[in-house]
């Protein structure tokens, strides 16, 4: 739990850190990413229907059946697996609803390659995406991260700073406020080493993920609720 606490303390500055990383790279849409983060942080969303397309990642809302594809100016996405979850989990006064989980194969447009090179040098890759809604049911401001850590059945582990969406879901949540959006993590990323090419072709099947939220903190960064571990199977 101390690890999660440490992760969360840094998570509250995620938007700022993400903006700095993005702005150092030319032609990556970093400026738009910062604007998107700020907009999503302040907006109140009630459902996935109100979700606005991400500035970096291809819109997958039309992908509802395995094998479907969608292309836009950010790349081409192919749906490999999907799970409608629609489960709500409580951390004290905070409610986290996991709406859906998808496994998507993405071939980014050339203009977006630099953005993803922070995490992988592959020209195309798979990623796991979860769409969540998070709600503060109390009359007091809280700090929380819906996903502080994520691991898969293949043994890969990711923390919040490997999220590819950067939609400002971590950090402060005003009294009675709600946020919704995506978090996504590149999985089975090729190593890029010549002697590992055969191994890279044999990608392990993603059967489940385990999400660990952050603890919930008050405005003074005092812990008021424990983190949750949530396992979701495809």
Buried (B, 14 or more C-beta within 10 A) or exposed (E): EEEBBEBBBBBBEBBEEBBEBBEEEEEBBBEEBBEBBEEBBEBEBEEBEEBEEBBBBBBBEEBEEEEEEBEEEBBBBBBBBBBEBEEEBEBBBBBBBBBBBBBBBBBBEEEBBBBBEBBBEBEBBBBBBBBBBBBBBBEEBBBBBBBBBBBBBBEBEBBBBBBBBBBBBBBBBEEEBBBBBBBBBBBBBBEEEEEEEEEBEEBEEBEBBBBBBBBBBBEEEEBBBBBBEBEBEB
